[in-house]
């Protein structure tokens, strides 16, 4: 999968792509106010929700095709390009008839390969930019699969939107960012534009700058930020939208770093530090290998004594003590918890294999 380089049409220099606009198109006046403000800031692409997939019925689900007349007038008056979410072949046809410039598939759509295929078939031969949000759950294969289906339908102007992932764990984010998943996508497809959606990751406007800066520090190609002239009275997602003035402040204060440096001293120091990290990583791996040997011995004892692999008391002890140890070493508690979840999963896998092996496992062949 090698998408076309379309993003340069909306950016200059090393500036990131910015897509901004209301969660929902609510009125002609609202759209014109936002579009005018965005054009004044040099932002050429506005988002506007026409249809809103809501979790429960009897909530605001967008203005539907009524909004297209407002969008047409806004495009005529400001010349701004417009992006909307589509979730059915009918949406695609109506959006094409209205002259919409950019389409995106939402998280609830990406999770359904049957529906994605229908949309890919409807877009076959259509020369439009199509962006794909990550699925609701952290499943990289589903995300890649949606992009592949579109690419096989000859949709070459593709991009990915990272809007975070649902989780049952308590978090200060509306949707857990799980940055490693979109970065893995970027590693596999380096030419695929990767756009962060700080509004849906954060879930509140106070964290928009923080999440935006994190995304740019990680080398993301752009940002999609929900912008509304009166966020507190928005018909959907009021708490995570910002005013055009607040958007300007966020963008003006972002630090935009280059991907490379010509500074020879910097490169030499970086290489030296990376060599030290390589050495430490080898030590870490050796330590983990030794730990897993002990896990195998515990598995043998559990099998001999007919004891279950999972021990809740031990797990609770690990989850209490390891983050505390980490904090004493100036390591984030959440990082240590996540690290030990992975280690614990592997320990359970090893011990389960031992429990299921025959009694002759240690006998010579």
C-alpha positions as CSV (number, residue, x, y, z in Angstrom):
1,X,0.0,0.0,0.0
2,X,1.6,3.2,-1.2
3,X,-0.8,6.2,-1.1
4,X,-0.4,9.4,-3.1
5,X,1.3,12.4,-1.5
6,X,-1.8,14.6,-1.3
7,X,-1.1,16.3,2.0
8,X,1.3,18.9,0.5
9,X,-1.6,20.5,-1.3
10,X,-2.8,21.8,2.1
11,X,0.5,22.6,3.8
12,X,3.6,24.8,3.3
13,X,7.1,24.1,4.5
14,X,7.3,21.8,7.6
15,X,3.9,23.0,8.9
16,X,1.5,20.2,9.9
17,X,-1.8,19.7,8.2
18,X,-4.7,21.3,10.2
19,X,-8.3,20.2,9.8
20,X,-10.6,22.2,12.1
21,X,-14.3,22.8,12.4
22,X,-17.4,21.9,14.4
23,X,-18.3,18.4,15.6
24,X,-21.6,19.0,13.9
25,X,-22.9,21.3,11.2
26,X,-25.7,23.1,13.1
27,X,-26.6,26.1,11.0
28,X,-25.5,28.2,8.0
29,X,-24.4,31.0,10.4
30,X,-22.3,28.6,12.5
31,X,-20.5,27.1,9.5
32,X,-19.8,30.5,7.9
33,X,-18.5,31.9,11.2
34,X,-16.1,29.0,11.6
35,X,-15.0,28.9,8.0
36,X,-14.3,32.6,7.9
37,X,-12.2,32.4,11.0
38,X,-10.3,29.4,9.7
39,X,-9.5,31.1,6.4
40,X,-8.2,34.1,8.3
41,X,-5.8,31.7,10.2
42,X,-4.7,30.2,6.9
43,X,-6.4,26.8,7.5
44,X,-7.7,25.5,4.2
45,X,-9.7,22.5,5.3
46,X,-12.8,22.5,7.5
47,X,-14.4,19.5,9.1
48,X,-18.2,19.4,9.7
49,X,-20.3,16.5,10.9
50,X,-23.4,16.0,8.7
51,X,-24.4,12.7,10.1
52,X,-23.5,11.9,13.7
53,X,-23.5,8.2,14.8
54,X,-24.7,8.3,18.3
55,X,-24.6,5.5,20.9
56,X,-28.2,5.9,22.0
57,X,-31.4,7.0,20.1
58,X,-33.2,10.3,20.6
59,X,-29.9,12.2,20.7
60,X,-28.7,14.7,18.1
61,X,-27.7,12.8,15.0
62,X,-26.8,15.7,12.8
63,X,-28.8,17.8,10.3
64,X,-28.3,15.4,7.4
65,X,-28.6,16.5,3.8
66,X,-30.0,19.9,5.0
67,X,-26.5,20.8,6.0
68,X,-25.2,20.4,2.4
69,X,-26.9,23.6,1.3
70,X,-25.1,25.5,4.1
71,X,-21.8,23.8,3.1
72,X,-22.2,24.7,-0.5
73,X,-22.7,28.4,0.4
74,X,-19.7,28.4,2.7
75,X,-17.5,26.9,0.0
76,X,-18.7,29.6,-2.4
77,X,-18.1,32.4,0.0
78,X,-14.8,31.3,1.5
79,X,-13.3,28.8,-0.9
80,X,-12.5,26.5,2.0
81,X,-12.4,22.7,1.4
82,X,-14.7,20.6,3.5
83,X,-14.3,17.1,5.1
84,X,-17.2,15.0,6.5
85,X,-17.7,11.6,7.9
86,X,-19.5,9.0,5.8
87,X,-21.0,5.7,7.0
88,X,-22.9,4.3,4.0
89,X,-22.8,4.2,0.2
90,X,-25.8,6.6,0.3
91,X,-23.8,9.1,2.3
92,X,-21.0,8.9,-0.2
93,X,-23.3,9.6,-3.2
94,X,-25.0,12.5,-1.4
95,X,-21.6,14.0,-0.4
96,X,-20.3,13.6,-3.9
97,X,-23.4,15.4,-5.3
98,X,-22.7,18.2,-2.8
99,X,-19.1,18.7,-3.8
100,X,-17.5,17.5,-0.6
101,X,-13.7,17.4,-0.8
102,X,-12.6,14.9,1.8
103,X,-14.3,11.9,3.4
104,X,-13.5,10.1,6.5
105,X,-14.6,6.7,8.0
106,X,-15.4,6.9,11.7
107,X,-14.3,4.5,14.4
108,X,-17.6,2.7,14.5
109,X,-17.3,2.1,10.7
110,X,-13.7,0.9,10.7
111,X,-14.6,-1.9,13.1
112,X,-16.9,-3.5,10.5
113,X,-15.1,-5.0,7.4
114,X,-18.4,-5.7,5.6
115,X,-19.4,-2.1,5.8
116,X,-15.9,-0.9,4.9
117,X,-16.0,-3.0,1.8
118,X,-19.3,-1.5,0.8
119,X,-17.9,2.0,1.2
120,X,-14.7,1.0,-0.8
121,X,-16.9,-0.3,-3.6
122,X,-18.9,2.9,-3.6
123,X,-15.7,5.0,-3.8
124,X,-14.1,2.9,-6.6
125,X,-12.8,5.3,-9.2
126,X,-13.6,8.4,-7.2
127,X,-10.7,10.8,-7.0
128,X,-11.2,12.0,-3.4
129,X,-9.1,12.0,-0.2
130,X,-10.3,9.4,2.2
131,X,-9.2,9.3,5.8
132,X,-9.8,6.3,8.1
133,X,-10.1,6.6,11.9
134,X,-8.8,3.9,14.1
135,X,-11.4,1.3,15.2
136,X,-12.9,1.7,18.6
137,X,-10.9,-1.1,20.1
138,X,-7.0,-1.3,19.8
139,X,-7.0,-3.6,16.8
140,X,-4.3,-2.6,14.3
141,X,-5.3,-5.3,11.8
142,X,-8.8,-3.8,11.5
143,X,-7.3,-0.4,10.9
144,X,-4.9,-1.7,8.3
145,X,-7.6,-3.8,6.7
146,X,-9.9,-0.8,6.2
147,X,-7.1,1.1,4.5
148,X,-6.2,-1.9,2.3
149,X,-9.8,-2.4,1.2
150,X,-9.9,1.3,0.1
151,X,-6.5,1.1,-1.6
152,X,-7.6,-2.0,-3.6
153,X,-10.6,-0.1,-4.7
154,X,-8.2,2.4,-6.4
155,X,-8.6,5.0,-3.7
156,X,-5.0,6.3,-3.7
157,X,-5.3,9.5,-1.6
158,X,-5.5,7.9,1.8
159,X,-4.7,8.9,5.3
160,X,-5.2,7.6,8.9
161,X,-6.7,9.5,11.8
162,X,-5.8,8.5,15.4
163,X,-8.7,9.3,17.7
164,X,-7.8,7.0,20.5
165,X,-9.3,3.7,21.8
166,X,-12.1,2.8,24.2
167,X,-11.0,1.3,27.5
168,X,-12.7,0.0,30.6
169,X,-9.8,1.4,32.6
170,X,-10.0,4.7,34.4
171,X,-8.2,7.4,32.4
172,X,-8.0,11.1,32.2
173,X,-8.4,10.7,28.4
174,X,-11.8,10.2,26.8
175,X,-10.1,7.6,24.6
176,X,-6.8,6.1,25.5
177,X,-4.2,7.3,23.0
178,X,-2.1,4.0,23.0
179,X,0.5,5.9,21.0
180,X,2.4,2.7,20.1
181,X,-0.4,1.4,17.8
182,X,-0.5,4.4,15.4
183,X,3.3,4.5,15.5
184,X,3.3,0.9,14.4
185,X,1.0,1.8,11.5
186,X,3.5,4.6,10.6
187,X,6.4,2.2,10.7
188,X,4.7,-0.2,8.4
189,X,3.4,2.5,6.0
190,X,5.8,5.5,6.3
191,X,4.2,7.3,3.4
192,X,0.7,7.1,4.8
193,X,-0.2,10.5,6.4
194,X,-1.0,10.1,10.1
195,X,-3.3,12.7,11.6
196,X,-4.1,13.0,15.3
197,X,-7.6,13.9,16.6
198,X,-6.8,15.5,20.0
199,X,-10.5,16.4,20.5
200,X,-11.6,12.8,20.8
201,X,-8.4,11.6,22.5
202,X,-8.7,14.2,25.2
203,X,-12.4,14.6,25.5
204,X,-12.0,18.1,27.0
205,X,-10.6,21.3,25.6
206,X,-8.1,21.8,28.4
207,X,-6.0,18.9,27.1
208,X,-6.1,19.8,23.4
209,X,-2.7,21.5,23.4
210,X,-1.0,18.7,25.4
211,X,-2.2,16.0,23.1
212,X,-1.5,18.1,19.9
213,X,2.1,18.7,21.1
214,X,2.6,15.0,21.9
215,X,1.4,14.0,18.4
216,X,3.7,16.5,16.7
217,X,6.6,15.4,18.9
218,X,6.0,11.9,17.6
219,X,6.2,13.1,14.0
220,X,2.5,13.1,13.1
221,X,1.6,14.8,9.8
222,X,-1.4,16.7,11.0
223,X,-4.1,17.5,13.5
224,X,-7.9,17.4,13.4
225,X,-9.3,19.8,16.1
226,X,-13.0,20.4,16.7
227,X,-13.8,24.1,16.6
228,X,-17.1,25.9,17.3
229,X,-18.0,29.6,17.8
230,X,-19.9,28.8,21.0
231,X,-18.6,25.4,22.3
232,X,-20.5,25.4,25.5
233,X,-23.8,25.5,23.6
234,X,-22.8,23.0,20.9
235,X,-25.3,20.3,20.1
236,X,-22.7,17.5,20.4
237,X,-19.3,17.1,22.1
238,X,-19.5,20.5,23.7
239,X,-16.7,19.9,26.3
240,X,-14.1,19.0,23.7
241,X,-14.5,21.8,21.2
242,X,-12.6,25.1,21.2
243,X,-13.3,28.5,19.8
244,X,-11.5,29.8,16.7
245,X,-9.5,32.1,19.0
246,X,-8.5,29.2,21.3
247,X,-7.6,27.2,18.2
248,X,-5.3,30.0,17.1
249,X,-3.6,30.1,20.6
250,X,-3.1,26.3,20.5
251,X,-1.5,26.4,17.0
252,X,0.6,29.4,17.7
253,X,2.2,27.8,20.8
254,X,2.9,24.4,19.3
255,X,6.5,23.5,18.9
256,X,7.2,22.1,15.5
257,X,10.4,20.1,15.3
258,X,12.2,18.9,12.2
259,X,12.6,15.2,11.5
260,X,16.3,15.5,11.0
261,X,19.3,17.7,12.0
262,X,22.4,18.7,10.1
263,X,24.2,19.4,13.4
264,X,27.2,17.0,13.5
265,X,27.7,17.3,17.2
266,X,24.1,16.5,17.8
267,X,24.3,13.4,15.6
268,X,27.4,12.2,17.3
269,X,26.0,12.6,20.8
270,X,22.8,10.9,19.7
271,X,24.7,8.0,18.3
272,X,26.7,7.7,21.6
273,X,23.5,7.7,23.7
274,X,21.8,5.1,21.5
275,X,24.8,2.8,21.8
276,X,24.5,3.0,25.6
277,X,20.7,2.3,25.3
278,X,21.5,-0.7,23.1
279,X,23.8,-2.1,25.9
280,X,21.1,-1.5,28.5
281,X,18.5,-3.2,26.4
282,X,20.7,-6.3,26.1
283,X,20.9,-6.3,29.9
284,X,17.2,-5.9,30.2
285,X,16.6,-8.8,27.8
286,X,19.0,-11.0,29.8
287,X,17.3,-10.1,33.0
288,X,13.8,-10.9,31.5
289,X,15.1,-14.2,30.3
290,X,16.3,-15.0,33.8
291,X,13.0,-13.9,35.2
292,X,11.1,-16.2,32.8
293,X,13.3,-19.2,33.9
294,X,12.0,-18.6,37.4
295,X,8.5,-18.4,36.1
296,X,9.0,-21.8,34.5
297,X,10.1,-23.3,37.8
298,X,7.0,-21.8,39.5
299,X,4.9,-23.4,36.7
300,X,6.5,-26.8,37.4
301,X,5.7,-26.5,41.2
302,X,2.1,-25.4,40.5
303,X,1.6,-28.4,38.2
304,X,3.1,-30.8,40.7
305,X,0.8,-29.4,43.4
306,X,-2.3,-28.9,41.2
307,X,-2.5,-25.2,41.8
308,X,-4.1,-22.7,39.3
309,X,-1.8,-20.6,37.2
310,X,-3.4,-17.3,38.0
311,X,-3.0,-16.2,41.6
312,X,-5.1,-13.1,42.4
313,X,-3.2,-12.2,45.6
314,X,0.1,-12.3,43.9
315,X,-1.1,-10.2,41.0
316,X,-2.5,-7.6,43.4
317,X,0.8,-7.5,45.3
318,X,2.7,-6.9,42.0
319,X,0.3,-4.2,40.9
320,X,0.8,-2.5,44.3
321,X,4.6,-2.8,44.8
322,X,6.0,-2.4,41.3
323,X,4.5,1.0,40.6
324,X,5.7,2.2,44.0
325,X,9.2,0.9,43.2
326,X,9.0,2.7,39.9
327,X,8.0,6.0,41.4
328,X,11.0,5.8,43.8
329,X,13.1,5.5,40.6
330,X,11.3,8.5,39.0
331,X,9.3,6.2,36.6
332,X,5.7,6.8,35.9
333,X,3.3,4.5,37.7
334,X,1.1,4.0,34.6
335,X,4.2,3.0,32.6
336,X,5.2,0.4,35.2
337,X,1.7,-1.0,35.4
338,X,1.5,-1.4,31.7
339,X,4.9,-3.0,31.6
340,X,4.0,-5.6,34.2
341,X,0.7,-6.4,32.6
342,X,2.7,-7.5,29.5
343,X,5.2,-9.4,31.6
344,X,2.4,-11.0,33.6
345,X,0.5,-12.1,30.4
346,X,3.7,-13.8,29.2
347,X,4.2,-15.4,32.5
348,X,0.7,-16.8,32.4
349,X,1.2,-18.1,28.9
350,X,4.4,-19.9,29.9
351,X,2.9,-21.5,33.0
352,X,-0.3,-22.5,31.1
353,X,1.9,-24.3,28.5
354,X,3.7,-26.1,31.3
355,X,0.4,-27.1,32.9
356,X,-0.8,-28.6,29.6
357,X,2.4,-30.5,28.8
358,X,2.8,-34.2,29.3
359,X,4.6,-35.6,32.3
360,X,7.6,-36.5,30.1
361,X,8.5,-32.9,29.3
362,X,11.9,-33.1,31.0
363,X,12.8,-36.6,29.9
364,X,15.5,-37.0,27.3
365,X,14.4,-38.0,23.8
